[in-house]
Amino acid sequence: MALVIAVIAAPVADAARAMRPHGNSTDSISLRVTNDINGDTLPGWGDTITFDMSTTASHPIIEVLCSQNGVMVYSAYMDMVMVTMPKAVSLGSTMWQSGAADCTAYLKDLGGKFVLAVTNFSATE
């Protein structure tokens, strides 16, 4: 039984370690609302957001994940280098019709498995 638990726990531990920042101490991201549909200056459902960043990554990407009551309702990727990829995303999805959500944005280097910087934010209704 102990061997089975160790085998199952190892991938979980690896995933948790990969989600902690491993970047240069100067790697950072900060949220910016670019289209605030309700005018409250806070990120919220239907708003368009992007991120200002400082990084040494050669090909930075940003992953945004949002949940409501522990259920994942939104995920998006922004490739901050490729011209054809979006640099901003609208908050909302078929799983997230309304209401507030807890969100986390991860700065990563394309192809890298480690997170370089993290920012958490609450998205309002």
VMD Tcl script that builds the backbone (N, CA, C; Angstrom):
set m [mol new atoms 375]
animate dup $m
set s [atomselect $m all]
$s set {name element resname resid chain x y z} {
  {N N MET 1 A 0.816 -1.182 0.000}
  {CA C MET 1 A 0.000 0.000 0.000}
  {C C MET 1 A 0.863 1.249 0.000}
  {N N ALA 2 A 1.935 1.289 0.761}
  {CA C ALA 2 A 2.795 2.461 0.832}
  {C C ALA 2 A 3.439 2.747 -0.518}
  {N N LEU 3 A 3.806 1.698 -1.254}
  {CA C LEU 3 A 4.408 1.876 -2.567}
  {C C LEU 3 A 3.429 2.520 -3.532}
  {N N VAL 4 A 2.177 2.110 -3.498}
  {CA C VAL 4 A 1.150 2.682 -4.367}
  {C C VAL 4 A 0.958 4.155 -4.059}
  {N N ILE 5 A 0.918 4.506 -2.797}
  {CA C ILE 5 A 0.760 5.909 -2.404}
  {C C ILE 5 A 1.947 6.724 -2.886}
  {N N ALA 6 A 3.142 6.219 -2.754}
  {CA C ALA 6 A 4.337 6.934 -3.193}
  {C C ALA 6 A 4.316 7.151 -4.702}
  {N N VAL 7 A 3.880 6.150 -5.443}
  {CA C VAL 7 A 3.816 6.278 -6.906}
  {C C VAL 7 A 2.799 7.339 -7.308}
  {N N ILE 8 A 1.662 7.384 -6.640}
  {CA C ILE 8 A 0.631 8.374 -6.943}
  {C C ILE 8 A 1.064 9.752 -6.479}
  {N N ALA 9 A 1.719 9.850 -5.331}
  {CA C ALA 9 A 2.106 11.136 -4.771}
  {C C ALA 9 A 3.217 11.800 -5.572}
  {N N ALA 10 A 4.082 11.056 -6.202}
  {CA C ALA 10 A 5.208 11.638 -6.934}
  {C C ALA 10 A 4.761 12.573 -8.050}
  {N N PRO 11 A 3.829 12.186 -8.940}
  {CA C PRO 11 A 3.405 13.124 -9.976}
  {C C PRO 11 A 2.723 14.363 -9.407}
  {N N VAL 12 A 1.976 14.216 -8.314}
  {CA C VAL 12 A 1.329 15.365 -7.690}
  {C C VAL 12 A 2.372 16.326 -7.155}
  {N N ALA 13 A 3.391 15.800 -6.512}
  {CA C ALA 13 A 4.462 16.642 -5.989}
  {C C ALA 13 A 5.199 17.345 -7.121}
  {N N ASP 14 A 5.467 16.639 -8.222}
  {CA C ASP 14 A 6.122 17.251 -9.375}
  {C C ASP 14 A 5.271 18.366 -9.960}
  {N N ALA 15 A 3.963 18.160 -10.069}
  {CA C ALA 15 A 3.071 19.190 -10.609}
  {C C ALA 15 A 3.046 20.406 -9.698}
  {N N ALA 16 A 2.986 20.197 -8.400}
  {CA C ALA 16 A 2.976 21.320 -7.463}
  {C C ALA 16 A 4.287 22.090 -7.539}
  {N N ARG 17 A 5.402 21.391 -7.652}
  {CA C ARG 17 A 6.700 22.042 -7.750}
  {C C ARG 17 A 6.794 22.851 -9.044}
  {N N ALA 18 A 6.237 22.360 -10.133}
  {CA C ALA 18 A 6.292 23.063 -11.415}
  {C C ALA 18 A 5.457 24.340 -11.389}
  {N N MET 19 A 4.435 24.405 -10.544}
  {CA C MET 19 A 3.573 25.581 -10.492}
  {C C MET 19 A 4.123 26.681 -9.589}
  {N N ARG 20 A 5.168 26.405 -8.835}
  {CA C ARG 20 A 5.799 27.447 -8.026}
  {C C ARG 20 A 6.767 28.213 -8.912}
  {N N PRO 21 A 6.923 29.522 -8.682}
  {CA C PRO 21 A 7.858 30.295 -9.498}
  {C C PRO 21 A 9.279 29.755 -9.411}
  {N N HIS 22 A 9.910 29.568 -10.578}
  {CA C HIS 22 A 11.289 29.113 -10.662}
  {C C HIS 22 A 12.140 30.095 -11.473}
  {N N GLY 23 A 11.605 31.233 -11.782}
  {CA C GLY 23 A 12.296 32.158 -12.675}
  {C C GLY 23 A 13.322 33.009 -11.959}
  {N N ASN 24 A 13.898 33.888 -12.737}
  {CA C ASN 24 A 14.809 34.891 -12.235}
  {C C ASN 24 A 14.026 35.767 -11.264}
  {N N SER 25 A 14.676 36.297 -10.255}
  {CA C SER 25 A 13.972 37.111 -9.271}
  {C C SER 25 A 13.383 38.384 -9.898}
  {N N THR 26 A 13.794 38.713 -11.109}
  {CA C THR 26 A 13.249 39.901 -11.781}
  {C C THR 26 A 12.036 39.572 -12.655}
  {N N ASP 27 A 11.697 38.299 -12.841}
  {CA C ASP 27 A 10.517 37.930 -13.628}
  {C C ASP 27 A 9.264 38.342 -12.866}
  {N N SER 28 A 8.359 39.064 -13.555}
  {CA C SER 28 A 7.123 39.479 -12.901}
  {C C SER 28 A 6.039 39.720 -13.947}
  {N N ILE 29 A 4.787 39.618 -13.507}
  {CA C ILE 29 A 3.647 39.979 -14.346}
  {C C ILE 29 A 2.659 40.767 -13.497}
  {N N SER 30 A 1.974 41.704 -14.131}
  {CA C SER 30 A 0.928 42.440 -13.438}
  {C C SER 30 A -0.251 42.610 -14.387}
  {N N LEU 31 A -1.418 42.466 -13.831}
  {CA C LEU 31 A -2.672 42.505 -14.571}
  {C C LEU 31 A -2.994 43.926 -15.012}
  {N N ARG 32 A -3.553 44.032 -16.232}
  {CA C ARG 32 A -4.054 45.314 -16.726}
  {C C ARG 32 A -5.383 45.066 -17.426}
  {N N VAL 33 A -6.432 45.798 -17.023}
  {CA C VAL 33 A -7.741 45.707 -17.673}
  {C C VAL 33 A -7.710 46.655 -18.871}
  {N N THR 34 A -7.961 46.116 -20.058}
  {CA C THR 34 A -7.894 46.946 -21.269}
  {C C THR 34 A -9.264 47.352 -21.789}
  {N N ASN 35 A -10.307 46.603 -21.439}
  {CA C ASN 35 A -11.677 46.964 -21.802}
  {C C ASN 35 A -12.563 46.630 -20.610}
  {N N ASP 36 A -12.940 47.656 -19.863}
  {CA C ASP 36 A -13.680 47.505 -18.616}
  {C C ASP 36 A -15.155 47.787 -18.886}
  {N N ILE 37 A -15.943 46.728 -19.136}
  {CA C ILE 37 A -17.314 46.933 -19.610}
  {C C ILE 37 A -18.239 47.557 -18.572}
  {N N ASN 38 A -17.953 47.375 -17.279}
  {CA C ASN 38 A -18.824 48.004 -16.279}
  {C C ASN 38 A -18.208 49.245 -15.642}
  {N N GLY 39 A -16.990 49.586 -16.037}
  {CA C GLY 39 A -16.367 50.827 -15.589}
  {C C GLY 39 A -15.900 50.852 -14.150}
  {N N ASP 40 A -15.777 49.692 -13.498}
  {CA C ASP 40 A -15.372 49.690 -12.092}
  {C C ASP 40 A -13.857 49.613 -11.886}
  {N N THR 41 A -13.083 49.573 -12.956}
  {CA C THR 41 A -11.613 49.486 -12.983}
  {C C THR 41 A -11.060 48.151 -12.481}
  {N N LEU 42 A -11.923 47.210 -12.113}
  {CA C LEU 42 A -11.500 45.892 -11.650}
  {C C LEU 42 A -11.720 44.858 -12.745}
  {N N PRO 43 A -10.908 43.789 -12.771}
  {CA C PRO 43 A -11.174 42.734 -13.748}
  {C C PRO 43 A -12.490 42.048 -13.411}
  {N N GLY 44 A -13.287 41.765 -14.413}
  {CA C GLY 44 A -14.561 41.113 -14.176}
  {C C GLY 44 A -15.041 40.367 -15.397}
  {N N TRP 45 A -16.117 39.621 -15.210}
  {CA C TRP 45 A -16.700 38.836 -16.289}
  {C C TRP 45 A -16.983 39.748 -17.480}
  {N N GLY 46 A -16.515 39.356 -18.666}
  {CA C GLY 46 A -16.722 40.121 -19.884}
  {C C GLY 46 A -15.644 41.153 -20.161}
  {N N ASP 47 A -14.825 41.500 -19.181}
  {CA C ASP 47 A -13.745 42.468 -19.389}
  {C C ASP 47 A -12.612 41.835 -20.196}
  {N N THR 48 A -11.859 42.671 -20.873}
  {CA C THR 48 A -10.671 42.223 -21.585}
  {C C THR 48 A -9.458 42.580 -20.742}
  {N N ILE 49 A -8.559 41.606 -20.584}
  {CA C ILE 49 A -7.368 41.814 -19.766}
  {C C ILE 49 A -6.112 41.468 -20.549}
  {N N THR 50 A -5.012 42.010 -20.104}
  {CA C THR 50 A -3.690 41.625 -20.577}
  {C C THR 50 A -2.754 41.730 -19.389}
  {N N PHE 51 A -1.475 41.531 -19.615}
  {CA C PHE 51 A -0.507 41.574 -18.527}
  {C C PHE 51 A 0.722 42.338 -18.966}
  {N N ASP 52 A 1.204 43.198 -18.083}
  {CA C ASP 52 A 2.515 43.806 -18.260}
  {C C ASP 52 A 3.495 42.835 -17.631}
  {N N MET 53 A 4.654 42.700 -18.251}
  {CA C MET 53 A 5.600 41.706 -17.737}
  {C C MET 53 A 7.027 42.193 -17.859}
  {N N SER 54 A 7.846 41.634 -17.013}
  {CA C SER 54 A 9.279 41.811 -17.070}
  {C C SER 54 A 9.852 40.412 -16.943}
  {N N THR 55 A 10.591 39.982 -17.963}
  {CA C THR 55 A 11.094 38.609 -17.938}
  {C C THR 55 A 12.354 38.465 -18.774}
  {N N THR 56 A 13.116 37.465 -18.436}
  {CA C THR 56 A 14.293 37.100 -19.225}
  {C C THR 56 A 13.971 35.943 -20.164}
  {N N ALA 57 A 12.711 35.473 -20.140}
  {CA C ALA 57 A 12.306 34.359 -20.999}
  {C C ALA 57 A 12.427 34.757 -22.464}
  {N N SER 58 A 12.889 33.831 -23.287}
  {CA C SER 58 A 13.032 34.124 -24.717}
  {C C SER 58 A 11.690 34.076 -25.448}
  {N N HIS 59 A 10.735 33.311 -24.944}
  {CA C HIS 59 A 9.424 33.202 -25.580}
  {C C HIS 59 A 8.349 33.085 -24.492}
  {N N PRO 60 A 8.004 34.230 -23.876}
  {CA C PRO 60 A 7.060 34.179 -22.765}
  {C C PRO 60 A 5.623 33.895 -23.200}
  {N N ILE 61 A 4.960 33.064 -22.416}
  {CA C ILE 61 A 3.529 32.833 -22.575}
  {C C ILE 61 A 2.882 33.050 -21.210}
  {N N ILE 62 A 1.615 33.406 -21.226}
  {CA C ILE 62 A 0.874 33.581 -19.979}
  {C C ILE 62 A -0.342 32.678 -20.026}
  {N N GLU 63 A -0.523 31.899 -18.974}
  {CA C GLU 63 A -1.683 31.036 -18.832}
  {C C GLU 63 A -2.560 31.626 -17.732}
  {N N VAL 64 A -3.858 31.773 -18.015}
  {CA C VAL 64 A -4.813 32.284 -17.038}
  {C C VAL 64 A -5.817 31.174 -16.722}
  {N N LEU 65 A -6.006 30.905 -15.441}
  {CA C LEU 65 A -6.969 29.905 -14.986}
  {C C LEU 65 A -7.892 30.553 -13.959}
  {N N CYS 66 A -9.208 30.350 -14.108}
  {CA C CYS 66 A -10.184 30.896 -13.166}
  {C C CYS 66 A -11.122 29.792 -12.701}
  {N N SER 67 A -11.526 29.877 -11.443}
  {CA C SER 67 A -12.447 28.895 -10.882}
  {C C SER 67 A -13.514 29.583 -10.043}
  {N N GLN 68 A -14.643 28.899 -9.935}
  {CA C GLN 68 A -15.734 29.319 -9.068}
  {C C GLN 68 A -16.038 28.159 -8.136}
  {N N ASN 69 A -15.943 28.412 -6.837}
  {CA C ASN 69 A -16.203 27.360 -5.843}
  {C C ASN 69 A -15.379 26.102 -6.117}
  {N N GLY 70 A -14.135 26.276 -6.542}
  {CA C GLY 70 A -13.246 25.151 -6.780}
  {C C GLY 70 A -13.410 24.458 -8.118}
  {N N VAL 71 A -14.330 24.931 -8.958}
  {CA C VAL 71 A -14.563 24.334 -10.275}
  {C C VAL 71 A -13.935 25.225 -11.344}
  {N N MET 72 A -13.063 24.636 -12.174}
  {CA C MET 72 A -12.420 25.397 -13.235}
  {C C MET 72 A -13.462 25.835 -14.257}
  {N N VAL 73 A -13.546 27.165 -14.495}
  {CA C VAL 73 A -14.538 27.689 -15.431}
  {C C VAL 73 A -13.909 28.444 -16.597}
  {N N TYR 74 A -12.587 28.664 -16.549}
  {CA C TYR 74 A -11.955 29.459 -17.599}
  {C C TYR 74 A -10.474 29.138 -17.684}
  {N N SER 75 A -9.971 29.036 -18.895}
  {CA C SER 75 A -8.533 28.940 -19.114}
  {C C SER 75 A -8.205 29.604 -20.437}
  {N N ALA 76 A -7.068 30.270 -20.476}
  {CA C ALA 76 A -6.638 30.951 -21.698}
  {C C ALA 76 A -5.114 31.028 -21.715}
  {N N TYR 77 A -4.568 31.060 -22.935}
  {CA C TYR 77 A -3.136 31.239 -23.132}
  {C C TYR 77 A -2.906 32.476 -23.976}
  {N N MET 78 A -1.882 33.220 -23.620}
  {CA C MET 78 A -1.456 34.359 -24.426}
  {C C MET 78 A 0.013 34.156 -24.776}
  {N N ASP 79 A 0.307 34.121 -26.045}
  {CA C ASP 79 A 1.687 34.042 -26.517}
  {C C ASP 79 A 2.149 35.472 -26.707}
  {N N MET 80 A 3.091 35.906 -25.905}
  {CA C MET 80 A 3.491 37.303 -25.895}
  {C C MET 80 A 4.524 37.646 -26.970}
  {N N VAL 81 A 4.854 36.681 -27.838}
  {CA C VAL 81 A 5.834 36.923 -28.892}
  {C C VAL 81 A 5.208 36.802 -30.281}
  {N N MET 82 A 4.493 35.700 -30.538}
  {CA C MET 82 A 3.944 35.457 -31.875}
  {C C MET 82 A 2.927 36.533 -32.255}
  {N N VAL 83 A 3.107 37.107 -33.402}
  {CA C VAL 83 A 2.257 38.199 -33.866}
  {C C VAL 83 A 0.814 37.746 -34.056}
  {N N THR 84 A 0.603 36.511 -34.485}
  {CA C THR 84 A -0.745 36.038 -34.791}
  {C C THR 84 A -1.536 35.585 -33.556}
  {N N MET 85 A -0.925 35.576 -32.409}
  {CA C MET 85 A -1.605 35.115 -31.189}
  {C C MET 85 A -2.095 36.319 -30.381}
  {N N PRO 86 A -3.215 36.159 -29.661}
  {CA C PRO 86 A -3.760 37.275 -28.892}
  {C C PRO 86 A -2.852 37.681 -27.736}
  {N N LYS 87 A -2.807 38.969 -27.480}
  {CA C LYS 87 A -2.051 39.509 -26.348}
  {C C LYS 87 A -2.995 39.917 -25.230}
  {N N ALA 88 A -4.294 39.779 -25.471}
  {CA C ALA 88 A -5.319 40.089 -24.470}
  {C C ALA 88 A -6.441 39.067 -24.626}
  {N N VAL 89 A -7.175 38.825 -23.549}
  {CA C VAL 89 A -8.280 37.864 -23.573}
  {C C VAL 89 A -9.473 38.450 -22.831}
  {N N SER 90 A -10.666 37.996 -23.222}
  {CA C SER 90 A -11.894 38.398 -22.533}
  {C C SER 90 A -12.233 37.341 -21.489}
  {N N LEU 91 A -12.562 37.801 -20.298}
  {CA C LEU 91 A -12.917 36.889 -19.217}
  {C C LEU 91 A -14.349 36.407 -19.388}
  {N N GLY 92 A -14.533 35.109 -19.420}
  {CA C GLY 92 A -15.848 34.502 -19.579}
  {C C GLY 92 A -15.748 33.298 -20.494}
  {N N SER 93 A -16.663 32.351 -20.307}
  {CA C SER 93 A -16.677 31.149 -21.132}
  {C C SER 93 A -18.048 30.514 -21.014}
  {N N THR 94 A -18.261 29.436 -21.747}
  {CA C THR 94 A -19.539 28.731 -21.643}
  {C C THR 94 A -19.711 28.127 -20.248}
  {N N MET 95 A -18.616 27.803 -19.587}
  {CA C MET 95 A -18.679 27.281 -18.213}
  {C C MET 95 A -18.853 28.407 -17.193}
  {N N TRP 96 A -18.467 29.623 -17.581}
  {CA C TRP 96 A -18.512 30.779 -16.672}
  {C C TRP 96 A -19.458 31.804 -17.266}
  {N N GLN 97 A -20.733 31.673 -16.934}
  {CA C GLN 97 A -21.765 32.546 -17.480}
  {C C GLN 97 A -21.887 33.861 -16.713}
  {N N SER 98 A -21.605 33.837 -15.434}
  {CA C SER 98 A -21.706 35.040 -14.612}
  {C C SER 98 A -21.094 34.756 -13.254}
  {N N GLY 99 A -21.039 35.760 -12.427}
  {CA C GLY 99 A -20.535 35.614 -11.070}
  {C C GLY 99 A -19.041 35.848 -10.970}
  {N N ALA 100 A -18.590 36.012 -9.743}
  {CA C ALA 100 A -17.177 36.252 -9.468}
  {C C ALA 100 A -16.381 34.948 -9.606}
  {N N ALA 101 A -15.090 35.082 -9.862}
  {CA C ALA 101 A -14.202 33.920 -9.976}
  {C C ALA 101 A -12.836 34.265 -9.399}
  {N N ASP 102 A -12.161 33.255 -8.897}
  {CA C ASP 102 A -10.786 33.388 -8.419}
  {C C ASP 102 A -9.866 32.974 -9.551}
  {N N CYS 103 A -8.921 33.860 -9.897}
  {CA C CYS 103 A -8.068 33.620 -11.061}
  {C C CYS 103 A -6.589 33.672 -10.693}
  {N N THR 104 A -5.797 32.939 -11.464}
  {CA C THR 104 A -4.347 32.949 -11.332}
  {C C THR 104 A -3.751 33.021 -12.726}
  {N N ALA 105 A -2.745 33.872 -12.875}
  {CA C ALA 105 A -2.018 33.970 -14.137}
  {C C ALA 105 A -0.584 33.507 -13.904}
  {N N TYR 106 A -0.107 32.654 -14.815}
  {CA C TYR 106 A 1.238 32.091 -14.727}
  {C C TYR 106 A 2.060 32.561 -15.914}
  {N N LEU 107 A 3.217 33.138 -15.648}
  {CA C LEU 107 A 4.177 33.480 -16.694}
  {C C LEU 107 A 5.107 32.298 -16.869}
  {N N LYS 108 A 5.197 31.796 -18.102}
  {CA C LYS 108 A 6.052 30.650 -18.411}
  {C C LYS 108 A 6.873 30.975 -19.651}
  {N N ASP 109 A 7.914 30.196 -19.877}
  {CA C ASP 109 A 8.685 30.274 -21.118}
  {C C ASP 109 A 8.204 29.124 -21.992}
  {N N LEU 110 A 7.828 29.406 -23.234}
  {CA C LEU 110 A 7.327 28.372 -24.128}
  {C C LEU 110 A 8.297 27.198 -24.151}
  {N N GLY 111 A 7.789 26.027 -23.940}
  {CA C GLY 111 A 8.621 24.829 -23.914}
  {C C GLY 111 A 9.188 24.535 -22.537}
  {N N GLY 112 A 9.187 25.529 -21.675}
  {CA C GLY 112 A 9.677 25.298 -20.317}
  {C C GLY 112 A 8.562 24.753 -19.449}
  {N N LYS 113 A 8.912 23.910 -18.487}
  {CA C LYS 113 A 7.855 23.332 -17.665}
  {C C LYS 113 A 7.663 24.080 -16.352}
  {N N PHE 114 A 8.496 25.076 -16.100}
  {CA C PHE 114 A 8.397 25.787 -14.844}
  {C C PHE 114 A 7.739 27.147 -14.999}
  {N N VAL 115 A 7.077 27.561 -13.938}
  {CA C VAL 115 A 6.452 28.871 -13.854}
  {C C VAL 115 A 7.531 29.880 -13.460}
  {N N LEU 116 A 7.558 31.029 -14.152}
  {CA C LEU 116 A 8.539 32.070 -13.859}
  {C C LEU 116 A 8.003 33.109 -12.886}
  {N N ALA 117 A 6.697 33.398 -12.970}
  {CA C ALA 117 A 6.066 34.365 -12.070}
  {C C ALA 117 A 4.572 34.067 -12.008}
  {N N VAL 118 A 3.934 34.489 -10.928}
  {CA C VAL 118 A 2.515 34.226 -10.702}
  {C C VAL 118 A 1.853 35.495 -10.179}
  {N N THR 119 A 0.604 35.710 -10.610}
  {CA C THR 119 A -0.212 36.747 -9.990}
  {C C THR 119 A -1.628 36.203 -9.832}
  {N N ASN 120 A -2.224 36.474 -8.703}
  {CA C ASN 120 A -3.605 36.056 -8.419}
  {C C ASN 120 A -4.493 37.288 -8.465}
  {N N PHE 121 A -5.736 37.098 -8.914}
  {CA C PHE 121 A -6.695 38.196 -8.910}
  {C C PHE 121 A -8.106 37.630 -8.833}
  {N N SER 122 A -8.984 38.462 -8.322}
  {CA C SER 122 A -10.407 38.110 -8.268}
  {C C SER 122 A -11.104 38.822 -9.400}
  {N N ALA 123 A -11.890 38.088 -10.149}
  {CA C ALA 123 A -12.691 38.668 -11.229}
  {C C ALA 123 A -14.109 38.864 -10.674}
  {N N THR 124 A -14.604 40.070 -10.757}
  {CA C THR 124 A -15.917 40.391 -10.213}
  {C C THR 124 A -17.010 39.982 -11.190}
  {N N GLU 125 A -18.268 40.139 -10.751}
  {CA C GLU 125 A -19.411 39.846 -11.634}
  {C C GLU 125 A -19.478 40.854 -12.747}
}
mol reanalyze $m
mol bondsrecalc $m
mol representation Tube
mol addrep $m
